[in-house]
Amino acid sequence: MQRLLIPAALLGALAIGGCNPNPLQVARSACPAVGILGYTGDTTLFSPEDSRDASAIDVTATITNLRAQCYSENGRIISQASYDVLATRTNADEERTVTLPVFSAVMRAGDQIVSKEVGSVAVTFPAGAQRAQTSATARGDISEAAATLPEAINQEIDKRREPGDPDAAVDPLSRPEVRDAVRDASFELLVGFNLDERALAYNVAK
């Protein structure tokens, strides 16, 4: 089974990624937030492979220009993401194709992996070219019911509060039952390079 390596420091940030940061003023969307998982947006290949010296860098690649579309279908919410991979190589003599492993993962409540798919993207460098680019796509599929807040929670968040009311100055998200419900209904579609532990550690340290 493939594992999604998530640095612990990211979990708090991911927990709120799928909901609007200010649900009191802007309508919350059931569509998952789409992003690049921290420390997985770049990858570096070395030659020889076991080296981590800067002089041994062979190819570097970056995920960028992430775009997403979302729609509902038969009780499911479908999120379609596309992105570009920009790569640079050190030796530009011959034409070369480099295959890079990538993943897409649907997360719930910031730290629950609902699903993960591992694939690859192939970047082809023409002879004499140091740079190359390709595109890739990812798809997330979640239950519309799971991403929809219970009506009682929606009413609590949207309740009109008049000056002088006992709870007028109380943020509904400060209440555990509201905060937990929003968190549980929040999803993210995350993409990145499928790094092993050594490659992830290199990204964290650089």
Secondary structure as UniProt FT lines:
FT   HELIX           8..15
FT   TURN            16..18
FT   TURN            23..25
FT   STRAND          33..36
FT   TURN            38..39
FT   STRAND          42..46
FT   TURN            49..50
FT   HELIX           54..56
FT   STRAND          57..73
FT   TURN            74..75
FT   STRAND          76..89
FT   STRAND          96..108
FT   TURN            109..111
FT   STRAND          112..125
FT   TURN            127..128
FT   STRAND          131..143
FT   TURN            144..147
FT   HELIX           151..158
FT   TURN            163..164
FT   TURN            166..169
FT   HELIX           172..174
FT   HELIX           176..184
FT   STRAND          187..193
FT   HELIX           197..205
//
